[in-house]
């Protein structure tokens, strides 16, 4: 069964929502990467202090 064709306004709305969802996912990934980086830098600092 073919999906119903969307009109221009519906496509714009759908694309805008997808972009907002993507932006949220990207921000979550960035936050996880920043945390991993902080944890890694903190771990390396602790190792240097132990030496």
PDBQT receptor file of N, H, CA, C and O in Angstrom, charges set to zero:
ATOM      1  N   UNK A   1       0.843  -1.189   0.000  1.00  0.00    +0.000 N 
ATOM      2  CA  UNK A   1       0.000   0.000   0.000  1.00  0.00    +0.000 C 
ATOM      3  C   UNK A   1       0.885   1.248   0.000  1.00  0.00    +0.000 C 
ATOM      4  O   UNK A   1       1.815   1.357   0.799  1.00  0.00    +0.000 OA
ATOM      5  N   UNK A   2       0.597   2.156  -0.873  1.00  0.00    +0.000 N 
ATOM      6  H   UNK A   2      -0.159   2.067  -1.522  1.00  0.00    +0.000 HD
ATOM      7  CA  UNK A   2       1.375   3.399  -0.984  1.00  0.00    +0.000 C 
ATOM      8  C   UNK A   2       1.024   4.377   0.118  1.00  0.00    +0.000 C 
ATOM      9  O   UNK A   2      -0.152   4.571   0.424  1.00  0.00    +0.000 OA
ATOM     10  N   UNK A   3       2.043   5.002   0.725  1.00  0.00    +0.000 N 
ATOM     11  H   UNK A   3       2.998   4.844   0.476  1.00  0.00    +0.000 HD
ATOM     12  CA  UNK A   3       1.723   6.016   1.738  1.00  0.00    +0.000 C 
ATOM     13  C   UNK A   3       1.043   7.225   1.101  1.00  0.00    +0.000 C 
ATOM     14  O   UNK A   3       1.294   7.570  -0.054  1.00  0.00    +0.000 OA
ATOM     15  N   UNK A   4       0.189   7.844   1.878  1.00  0.00    +0.000 N 
ATOM     16  H   UNK A   4      -0.015   7.563   2.815  1.00  0.00    +0.000 HD
ATOM     17  CA  UNK A   4      -0.527   9.025   1.397  1.00  0.00    +0.000 C 
ATOM     18  C   UNK A   4       0.464  10.160   1.175  1.00  0.00    +0.000 C 
ATOM     19  O   UNK A   4       1.358  10.393   1.989  1.00  0.00    +0.000 OA
ATOM     20  N   UNK A   5       0.293  10.848   0.080  1.00  0.00    +0.000 N 
ATOM     21  H   UNK A   5      -0.433  10.658  -0.581  1.00  0.00    +0.000 HD
ATOM     22  CA  UNK A   5       1.174  11.976  -0.233  1.00  0.00    +0.000 C 
ATOM     23  C   UNK A   5       0.920  13.111   0.758  1.00  0.00    +0.000 C 
ATOM     24  O   UNK A   5      -0.222  13.419   1.100  1.00  0.00    +0.000 OA
ATOM     25  N   UNK A   6       2.008  13.720   1.205  1.00  0.00    +0.000 N 
ATOM     26  H   UNK A   6       2.935  13.470   0.927  1.00  0.00    +0.000 HD
ATOM     27  CA  UNK A   6       1.889  14.846   2.129  1.00  0.00    +0.000 C 
ATOM     28  C   UNK A   6       1.937  16.153   1.353  1.00  0.00    +0.000 C 
ATOM     29  O   UNK A   6       2.639  16.265   0.348  1.00  0.00    +0.000 OA
ATOM     30  N   UNK A   7       1.194  17.129   1.822  1.00  0.00    +0.000 N 
ATOM     31  H   UNK A   7       0.624  17.039   2.638  1.00  0.00    +0.000 HD
ATOM     32  CA  UNK A   7       1.278  18.429   1.168  1.00  0.00    +0.000 C 
ATOM     33  C   UNK A   7       2.513  19.165   1.688  1.00  0.00    +0.000 C 
ATOM     34  O   UNK A   7       3.176  18.701   2.615  1.00  0.00    +0.000 OA
ATOM     35  N   UNK A   8       2.809  20.289   1.096  1.00  0.00    +0.000 N 
ATOM     36  H   UNK A   8       2.271  20.666   0.342  1.00  0.00    +0.000 HD
ATOM     37  CA  UNK A   8       4.035  21.021   1.410  1.00  0.00    +0.000 C 
ATOM     38  C   UNK A   8       4.124  21.387   2.890  1.00  0.00    +0.000 C 
ATOM     39  O   UNK A   8       5.164  21.189   3.517  1.00  0.00    +0.000 OA
ATOM     40  N   UNK A   9       3.042  21.917   3.446  1.00  0.00    +0.000 N 
ATOM     41  H   UNK A   9       2.197  22.077   2.937  1.00  0.00    +0.000 HD
ATOM     42  CA  UNK A   9       3.052  22.325   4.857  1.00  0.00    +0.000 C 
ATOM     43  C   UNK A   9       3.294  21.137   5.782  1.00  0.00    +0.000 C 
ATOM     44  O   UNK A   9       4.000  21.256   6.783  1.00  0.00    +0.000 OA
ATOM     45  N   UNK A  10       2.704  19.994   5.442  1.00  0.00    +0.000 N 
ATOM     46  H   UNK A  10       2.130  19.898   4.629  1.00  0.00    +0.000 HD
ATOM     47  CA  UNK A  10       2.919  18.799   6.258  1.00  0.00    +0.000 C 
ATOM     48  C   UNK A  10       4.374  18.344   6.176  1.00  0.00    +0.000 C 
ATOM     49  O   UNK A  10       4.959  17.936   7.179  1.00  0.00    +0.000 OA
ATOM     50  N   UNK A  11       4.951  18.415   4.985  1.00  0.00    +0.000 N 
ATOM     51  H   UNK A  11       4.476  18.746   4.170  1.00  0.00    +0.000 HD
ATOM     52  CA  UNK A  11       6.354  18.038   4.818  1.00  0.00    +0.000 C 
ATOM     53  C   UNK A  11       7.275  18.967   5.612  1.00  0.00    +0.000 C 
ATOM     54  O   UNK A  11       8.221  18.515   6.258  1.00  0.00    +0.000 OA
ATOM     55  N   UNK A  12       6.989  20.259   5.556  1.00  0.00    +0.000 N 
ATOM     56  H   UNK A  12       6.220  20.626   5.031  1.00  0.00    +0.000 HD
ATOM     57  CA  UNK A  12       7.796  21.227   6.306  1.00  0.00    +0.000 C 
ATOM     58  C   UNK A  12       7.701  20.925   7.799  1.00  0.00    +0.000 C 
ATOM     59  O   UNK A  12       8.715  20.907   8.498  1.00  0.00    +0.000 OA
ATOM     60  N   UNK A  13       6.503  20.692   8.280  1.00  0.00    +0.000 N 
ATOM     61  H   UNK A  13       5.679  20.707   7.712  1.00  0.00    +0.000 HD
ATOM     62  CA  UNK A  13       6.298  20.392   9.704  1.00  0.00    +0.000 C 
ATOM     63  C   UNK A  13       7.033  19.105  10.094  1.00  0.00    +0.000 C 
ATOM     64  O   UNK A  13       7.689  19.048  11.135  1.00  0.00    +0.000 OA
ATOM     65  N   UNK A  14       6.918  18.086   9.257  1.00  0.00    +0.000 N 
ATOM     66  H   UNK A  14       6.385  18.132   8.412  1.00  0.00    +0.000 HD
ATOM     67  CA  UNK A  14       7.579  16.808   9.536  1.00  0.00    +0.000 C 
ATOM     68  C   UNK A  14       9.102  16.972   9.535  1.00  0.00    +0.000 C 
ATOM     69  O   UNK A  14       9.787  16.458  10.419  1.00  0.00    +0.000 OA
ATOM     70  N   UNK A  15       9.617  17.683   8.547  1.00  0.00    +0.000 N 
ATOM     71  H   UNK A  15       9.060  18.100   7.829  1.00  0.00    +0.000 HD
ATOM     72  CA  UNK A  15      11.066  17.900   8.467  1.00  0.00    +0.000 C 
ATOM     73  C   UNK A  15      11.577  18.708   9.655  1.00  0.00    +0.000 C 
ATOM     74  O   UNK A  15      12.644  18.419  10.196  1.00  0.00    +0.000 OA
ATOM     75  N   UNK A  16      10.814  19.720  10.056  1.00  0.00    +0.000 N 
ATOM     76  H   UNK A  16       9.948  19.955   9.615  1.00  0.00    +0.000 HD
ATOM     77  CA  UNK A  16      11.210  20.536  11.207  1.00  0.00    +0.000 C 
ATOM     78  C   UNK A  16      11.274  19.677  12.466  1.00  0.00    +0.000 C 
ATOM     79  O   UNK A  16      12.211  19.793  13.255  1.00  0.00    +0.000 OA
ATOM     80  N   UNK A  17      10.275  18.814  12.653  1.00  0.00    +0.000 N 
ATOM     81  H   UNK A  17       9.513  18.719  12.012  1.00  0.00    +0.000 HD
ATOM     82  CA  UNK A  17      10.254  17.942  13.829  1.00  0.00    +0.000 C 
ATOM     83  C   UNK A  17      11.429  16.967  13.796  1.00  0.00    +0.000 C 
ATOM     84  O   UNK A  17      12.053  16.708  14.825  1.00  0.00    +0.000 OA
ATOM     85  N   UNK A  18      11.730  16.426  12.616  1.00  0.00    +0.000 N 
ATOM     86  H   UNK A  18      11.223  16.636  11.780  1.00  0.00    +0.000 HD
ATOM     87  CA  UNK A  18      12.861  15.506  12.490  1.00  0.00    +0.000 C 
ATOM     88  C   UNK A  18      14.177  16.217  12.811  1.00  0.00    +0.000 C 
ATOM     89  O   UNK A  18      15.056  15.639  13.450  1.00  0.00    +0.000 OA
ATOM     90  N   UNK A  19      14.310  17.462  12.370  1.00  0.00    +0.000 N 
ATOM     91  H   UNK A  19      13.596  17.931  11.851  1.00  0.00    +0.000 HD
ATOM     92  CA  UNK A  19      15.519  18.229  12.686  1.00  0.00    +0.000 C 
ATOM     93  C   UNK A  19      15.638  18.486  14.187  1.00  0.00    +0.000 C 
ATOM     94  O   UNK A  19      16.728  18.387  14.751  1.00  0.00    +0.000 OA
ATOM     95  N   UNK A  20      14.528  18.814  14.829  1.00  0.00    +0.000 N 
ATOM     96  H   UNK A  20      13.642  18.894  14.372  1.00  0.00    +0.000 HD
ATOM     97  CA  UNK A  20      14.542  19.031  16.277  1.00  0.00    +0.000 C 
ATOM     98  C   UNK A  20      14.905  17.743  17.014  1.00  0.00    +0.000 C 
ATOM     99  O   UNK A  20      15.660  17.765  17.986  1.00  0.00    +0.000 OA
ATOM    100  N   UNK A  21      14.361  16.623  16.543  1.00  0.00    +0.000 N 
ATOM    101  H   UNK A  21      13.748  16.605  15.753  1.00  0.00    +0.000 HD
ATOM    102  CA  UNK A  21      14.690  15.327  17.151  1.00  0.00    +0.000 C 
ATOM    103  C   UNK A  21      16.172  15.009  16.967  1.00  0.00    +0.000 C 
ATOM    104  O   UNK A  21      16.834  14.543  17.894  1.00  0.00    +0.000 OA
ATOM    105  N   UNK A  22      16.686  15.264  15.766  1.00  0.00    +0.000 N 
ATOM    106  H   UNK A  22      16.148  15.643  15.013  1.00  0.00    +0.000 HD
ATOM    107  CA  UNK A  22      18.104  15.020  15.490  1.00  0.00    +0.000 C 
ATOM    108  C   UNK A  22      18.985  15.899  16.369  1.00  0.00    +0.000 C 
ATOM    109  O   UNK A  22      20.001  15.449  16.899  1.00  0.00    +0.000 OA
ATOM    110  N   UNK A  23      18.582  17.159  16.515  1.00  0.00    +0.000 N 
ATOM    111  H   UNK A  23      17.756  17.524  16.084  1.00  0.00    +0.000 HD
ATOM    112  CA  UNK A  23      19.351  18.087  17.346  1.00  0.00    +0.000 C 
ATOM    113  C   UNK A  23      19.411  17.588  18.792  1.00  0.00    +0.000 C 
ATOM    114  O   UNK A  23      20.454  17.668  19.441  1.00  0.00    +0.000 OA
ATOM    115  N   UNK A  24      18.292  17.079  19.286  1.00  0.00    +0.000 N 
ATOM    116  H   UNK A  24      17.444  17.014  18.759  1.00  0.00    +0.000 HD
ATOM    117  CA  UNK A  24      18.245  16.553  20.653  1.00  0.00    +0.000 C 
ATOM    118  C   UNK A  24      19.166  15.338  20.785  1.00  0.00    +0.000 C 
ATOM    119  O   UNK A  24      19.899  15.217  21.766  1.00  0.00    +0.000 OA
ATOM    120  N   UNK A  25      19.127  14.440  19.799  1.00  0.00    +0.000 N 
ATOM    121  H   UNK A  25      18.531  14.538  19.002  1.00  0.00    +0.000 HD
ATOM    122  CA  UNK A  25      19.987  13.252  19.838  1.00  0.00    +0.000 C 
ATOM    123  C   UNK A  25      21.460  13.643  19.781  1.00  0.00    +0.000 C 
ATOM    124  O   UNK A  25      22.286  13.074  20.495  1.00  0.00    +0.000 OA
ATOM    125  N   UNK A  26      21.785  14.607  18.941  1.00  0.00    +0.000 N 
ATOM    126  H   UNK A  26      21.114  15.070  18.361  1.00  0.00    +0.000 HD
ATOM    127  CA  UNK A  26      23.176  15.069  18.825  1.00  0.00    +0.000 C 
ATOM    128  C   UNK A  26      23.639  15.662  20.148  1.00  0.00    +0.000 C 
ATOM    129  O   UNK A  26      24.758  15.398  20.587  1.00  0.00    +0.000 OA
ATOM    130  N   UNK A  27      22.795  16.453  20.779  1.00  0.00    +0.000 N 
ATOM    131  H   UNK A  27      21.886  16.667  20.422  1.00  0.00    +0.000 HD
ATOM    132  CA  UNK A  27      23.162  17.065  22.071  1.00  0.00    +0.000 C 
ATOM    133  C   UNK A  27      23.403  15.992  23.126  1.00  0.00    +0.000 C 
ATOM    134  O   UNK A  27      24.334  16.102  23.925  1.00  0.00    +0.000 OA
ATOM    135  N   UNK A  28      22.564  14.947  23.131  1.00  0.00    +0.000 N 
ATOM    136  H   UNK A  28      21.808  14.857  22.482  1.00  0.00    +0.000 HD
ATOM    137  CA  UNK A  28      22.752  13.855  24.088  1.00  0.00    +0.000 C 
ATOM    138  C   UNK A  28      24.086  13.150  23.845  1.00  0.00    +0.000 C 
ATOM    139  O   UNK A  28      24.787  12.805  24.797  1.00  0.00    +0.000 OA
ATOM    140  N   UNK A  29      24.438  12.938  22.585  1.00  0.00    +0.000 N 
ATOM    141  H   UNK A  29      23.869  13.219  21.812  1.00  0.00    +0.000 HD
ATOM    142  CA  UNK A  29      25.719  12.315  22.244  1.00  0.00    +0.000 C 
ATOM    143  C   UNK A  29      26.869  13.209  22.689  1.00  0.00    +0.000 C 
ATOM    144  O   UNK A  29      27.855  12.729  23.249  1.00  0.00    +0.000 OA
ATOM    145  N   UNK A  30      26.739  14.523  22.435  1.00  0.00    +0.000 N 
ATOM    146  H   UNK A  30      25.938  14.913  21.980  1.00  0.00    +0.000 HD
ATOM    147  CA  UNK A  30      27.785  15.462  22.853  1.00  0.00    +0.000 C 
ATOM    148  C   UNK A  30      27.985  15.426  24.367  1.00  0.00    +0.000 C 
ATOM    149  O   UNK A  30      29.117  15.442  24.850  1.00  0.00    +0.000 OA
ATOM    150  N   UNK A  31      26.889  15.379  25.107  1.00  0.00    +0.000 N 
ATOM    151  H   UNK A  31      25.969  15.367  24.715  1.00  0.00    +0.000 HD
ATOM    152  CA  UNK A  31      26.991  15.343  26.568  1.00  0.00    +0.000 C 
ATOM    153  C   UNK A  31      27.677  14.065  27.039  1.00  0.00    +0.000 C 
ATOM    154  O   UNK A  31      28.493  14.097  27.961  1.00  0.00    +0.000 OA
ATOM    155  N   UNK A  32      27.343  12.933  26.400  1.00  0.00    +0.000 N 
ATOM    156  H   UNK A  32      26.681  12.908  25.651  1.00  0.00    +0.000 HD
ATOM    157  CA  UNK A  32      28.002  11.671  26.767  1.00  0.00    +0.000 C 
ATOM    158  C   UNK A  32      29.488  11.720  26.455  1.00  0.00    +0.000 C 
ATOM    159  O   UNK A  32      30.306  11.252  27.247  1.00  0.00    +0.000 OA
ATOM    160  N   UNK A  33      29.845  12.289  25.296  1.00  0.00    +0.000 N 
ATOM    161  H   UNK A  33      29.180  12.669  24.653  1.00  0.00    +0.000 HD
ATOM    162  CA  UNK A  33      31.259  12.401  24.932  1.00  0.00    +0.000 C 
ATOM    163  C   UNK A  33      32.008  13.314  25.899  1.00  0.00    +0.000 C 
ATOM    164  O   UNK A  33      33.130  13.009  26.305  1.00  0.00    +0.000 OA
ATOM    165  N   UNK A  34      31.385  14.434  26.267  1.00  0.00    +0.000 N 
ATOM    166  H   UNK A  34      30.474  14.682  25.937  1.00  0.00    +0.000 HD
ATOM    167  CA  UNK A  34      32.020  15.347  27.220  1.00  0.00    +0.000 C 
ATOM    168  C   UNK A  34      32.244  14.658  28.562  1.00  0.00    +0.000 C 
ATOM    169  O   UNK A  34      33.287  14.846  29.188  1.00  0.00    +0.000 OA
ATOM    170  N   UNK A  35      31.274  13.862  29.006  1.00  0.00    +0.000 N 
ATOM    171  H   UNK A  35      30.427  13.709  28.497  1.00  0.00    +0.000 HD
ATOM    172  CA  UNK A  35      31.419  13.145  30.273  1.00  0.00    +0.000 C 
ATOM    173  C   UNK A  35      32.544  12.120  30.172  1.00  0.00    +0.000 C 
ATOM    174  O   UNK A  35      33.369  12.014  31.080  1.00  0.00    +0.000 OA
ATOM    175  N   UNK A  36      32.584  11.368  29.081  1.00  0.00    +0.000 N 
ATOM    176  H   UNK A  36      31.914  11.453  28.343  1.00  0.00    +0.000 HD
ATOM    177  CA  UNK A  36      33.658  10.382  28.914  1.00  0.00    +0.000 C 
ATOM    178  C   UNK A  36      35.013  11.067  28.886  1.00  0.00    +0.000 C 
ATOM    179  O   UNK A  36      35.983  10.561  29.450  1.00  0.00    +0.000 OA
ATOM    180  N   UNK A  37      35.080  12.218  28.229  1.00  0.00    +0.000 N 
ATOM    181  H   UNK A  37      34.292  12.630  27.771  1.00  0.00    +0.000 HD
ATOM    182  CA  UNK A  37      36.340  12.961  28.163  1.00  0.00    +0.000 C 
ATOM    183  C   UNK A  37      36.755  13.424  29.563  1.00  0.00    +0.000 C 
ATOM    184  O   UNK A  37      37.913  13.280  29.955  1.00  0.00    +0.000 OA
ATOM    185  N   UNK A  38      35.798  13.982  30.310  1.00  0.00    +0.000 N 
ATOM    186  H   UNK A  38      34.857  14.099  29.992  1.00  0.00    +0.000 HD
ATOM    187  CA  UNK A  38      36.100  14.422  31.680  1.00  0.00    +0.000 C 
ATOM    188  C   UNK A  38      36.560  13.248  32.536  1.00  0.00    +0.000 C 
ATOM    189  O   UNK A  38      37.523  13.364  33.294  1.00  0.00    +0.000 OA
ATOM    190  N   UNK A  39      35.865  12.116  32.410  1.00  0.00    +0.000 N 
ATOM    191  H   UNK A  39      35.083  12.022  31.794  1.00  0.00    +0.000 HD
ATOM    192  CA  UNK A  39      36.243  10.931  33.184  1.00  0.00    +0.000 C 
ATOM    193  C   UNK A  39      37.645  10.469  32.808  1.00  0.00    +0.000 C 
ATOM    194  O   UNK A  39      38.435  10.108  33.680  1.00  0.00    +0.000 OA
ATOM    195  N   UNK A  40      37.955  10.480  31.520  1.00  0.00    +0.000 N 
ATOM    196  H   UNK A  40      37.314  10.773  30.812  1.00  0.00    +0.000 HD
ATOM    197  CA  UNK A  40      39.273  10.045  31.052  1.00  0.00    +0.000 C 
ATOM    198  C   UNK A  40      40.356  10.999  31.536  1.00  0.00    +0.000 C 
ATOM    199  O   UNK A  40      41.400  10.557  32.015  1.00  0.00    +0.000 OA
ATOM    200  N   UNK A  41      40.123  12.295  31.418  1.00  0.00    +0.000 N 
ATOM    201  H   UNK A  41      39.274  12.654  31.029  1.00  0.00    +0.000 HD
ATOM    202  CA  UNK A  41      41.101  13.286  31.867  1.00  0.00    +0.000 C 
ATOM    203  C   UNK A  41      41.281  13.170  33.377  1.00  0.00    +0.000 C 
ATOM    204  O   UNK A  41      42.402  13.260  33.878  1.00  0.00    +0.000 OA
ATOM    205  N   UNK A  42      40.195  12.974  34.094  1.00  0.00    +0.000 N 
ATOM    206  H   UNK A  42      39.284  12.901  33.688  1.00  0.00    +0.000 HD
ATOM    207  CA  UNK A  42      40.280  12.806  35.539  1.00  0.00    +0.000 C 
ATOM    208  C   UNK A  42      41.059  11.562  35.906  1.00  0.00    +0.000 C 
ATOM    209  O   UNK A  42      41.845  11.576  36.854  1.00  0.00    +0.000 OA
ATOM    210  N   UNK A  43      40.851  10.486  35.165  1.00  0.00    +0.000 N 
ATOM    211  H   UNK A  43      40.213  10.474  34.395  1.00  0.00    +0.000 HD
ATOM    212  CA  UNK A  43      41.570   9.238  35.416  1.00  0.00    +0.000 C 
ATOM    213  C   UNK A  43      43.056   9.420  35.166  1.00  0.00    +0.000 C 
ATOM    214  O   UNK A  43      43.884   8.953  35.948  1.00  0.00    +0.000 OA
ATOM    215  N   UNK A  44      43.400  10.103  34.070  1.00  0.00    +0.000 N 
ATOM    216  H   UNK A  44      42.727  10.483  33.435  1.00  0.00    +0.000 HD
ATOM    217  CA  UNK A  44      44.809  10.345  33.755  1.00  0.00    +0.000 C 
ATOM    218  C   UNK A  44      45.452  11.230  34.825  1.00  0.00    +0.000 C 
ATOM    219  O   UNK A  44      46.607  11.017  35.193  1.00  0.00    +0.000 OA
ATOM    220  N   UNK A  45      44.717  12.211  35.318  1.00  0.00    +0.000 N 
ATOM    221  H   UNK A  45      43.779  12.385  35.019  1.00  0.00    +0.000 HD
ATOM    222  CA  UNK A  45      45.241  13.091  36.372  1.00  0.00    +0.000 C 
ATOM    223  C   UNK A  45      45.510  12.292  37.642  1.00  0.00    +0.000 C 
ATOM    224  O   UNK A  45      46.529  12.493  38.304  1.00  0.00    +0.000 OA
ATOM    225  N   UNK A  46      44.600  11.391  37.979  1.00  0.00    +0.000 N 
ATOM    226  H   UNK A  46      43.772  11.228  37.442  1.00  0.00    +0.000 HD
ATOM    227  CA  UNK A  46      44.784  10.556  39.170  1.00  0.00    +0.000 C 
ATOM    228  C   UNK A  46      46.015   9.669  39.012  1.00  0.00    +0.000 C 
ATOM    229  O   UNK A  46      46.773   9.486  39.964  1.00  0.00    +0.000 OA
ATOM    230  N   UNK A  47      46.219   9.114  37.808  1.00  0.00    +0.000 N 
ATOM    231  H   UNK A  47      45.603   9.262  37.034  1.00  0.00    +0.000 HD
ATOM    232  CA  UNK A  47      47.389   8.266  37.564  1.00  0.00    +0.000 C 
ATOM    233  C   UNK A  47      48.675   9.061  37.747  1.00  0.00    +0.000 C 
ATOM    234  O   UNK A  47      49.632   8.566  38.342  1.00  0.00    +0.000 OA
ATOM    235  N   UNK A  48      48.701  10.294  37.237  1.00  0.00    +0.000 N 
ATOM    236  H   UNK A  48      47.923  10.696  36.754  1.00  0.00    +0.000 HD
ATOM    237  CA  UNK A  48      49.901  11.121  37.358  1.00  0.00    +0.000 C 
ATOM    238  C   UNK A  48      50.182  11.461  38.818  1.00  0.00    +0.000 C 
ATOM    239  O   UNK A  48      51.339  11.513  39.234  1.00  0.00    +0.000 OA
ATOM    240  N   UNK A  49      49.125  11.693  39.596  1.00  0.00    +0.000 N 
ATOM    241  H   UNK A  49      48.185  11.651  39.258  1.00  0.00    +0.000 HD
ATOM    242  CA  UNK A  49      49.304  12.026  41.006  1.00  0.00    +0.000 C 
ATOM    243  C   UNK A  49      49.861  10.841  41.788  1.00  0.00    +0.000 C 
ATOM    244  O   UNK A  49      50.581  11.022  42.770  1.00  0.00    +0.000 OA
ATOM    245  N   UNK A  50      49.525   9.626  41.349  1.00  0.00    +0.000 N 
ATOM    246  H   UNK A  50      48.940   9.479  40.552  1.00  0.00    +0.000 HD
ATOM    247  CA  UNK A  50      49.991   8.431  42.050  1.00  0.00    +0.000 C 
ATOM    248  C   UNK A  50      51.466   8.147  41.781  1.00  0.00    +0.000 C 
ATOM    249  O   UNK A  50      52.115   7.456  42.567  1.00  0.00    +0.000 OA
ATOM    250  N   UNK A  51      51.999   8.670  40.683  1.00  0.00    +0.000 N 
ATOM    251  H   UNK A  51      51.471   9.231  40.044  1.00  0.00    +0.000 HD
ATOM    252  CA  UNK A  51      53.396   8.386  40.313  1.00  0.00    +0.000 C 
ATOM    253  C   UNK A  51      54.377   9.204  41.090  1.00  0.00    +0.000 C 
ATOM    254  O   UNK A  51      55.584   9.076  40.889  1.00  0.00    +0.000 OA
TER     255      UNK A  51
